[in-house]
Amino acid sequence: MKVREITPSADTDTLLAGAHFADAFQIEIEDCDLDARRAAERMMARQPRWAEALLSLRNLLVVPLGLRTSGAGLVPPRDMIGIFPVVSQTPYRLIAGFNDRHLDFRVVVDVTHSGGVGQVTATTLVKTHNWFGRTYLAIITPFHRLIVPALLRQVAA
């Protein structure tokens, strides 16, 4: 199944007011019973090895800078998808993410069904708070653009 980049259709002002970055990727699926929760779980169930290696490197580099590292030092919320706390969910939309001092982050997983075909859309929203957040976002964006499509392919697999 092919993942394609689309214009984000999520209401960014409602989901993360003042977001400085928004992108969205979409894949068609055959599973018409899939809801947003299960789609998000499939996406986050495992990361490709190359993405895990990048995340490990990122965690090593950001510890001295005071950034969060994959949940280290946090009291986990009751509801998580992968490493992200769930903010809200309906059968058709799951929103996960967190607020930090450098940036606020949301991933929105939308599921639609029409004519026997389903679509899963992953929208990413980021609001930066300072130069460090903007720099961090600029550095990770090329990797993000590779990782999100790879995660979406897991939904259709």
Buried (B, 14 or more C-beta within 10 A) or exposed (E): EEBEEEEBEBEBEEBBEEBBBBBBBBBEBEBEEBBBBBBBBBBBEEBBEEBEEBBEEBBEEBEEEEBBBEBEEEEEEEBEBBBBBBBEBEEEBBBBBBEBEBBBBBBBBBBEBEEEEBBBBBBBBBBBBEEBBBEBBEEBEEBBEEBBBBBBBBBBE
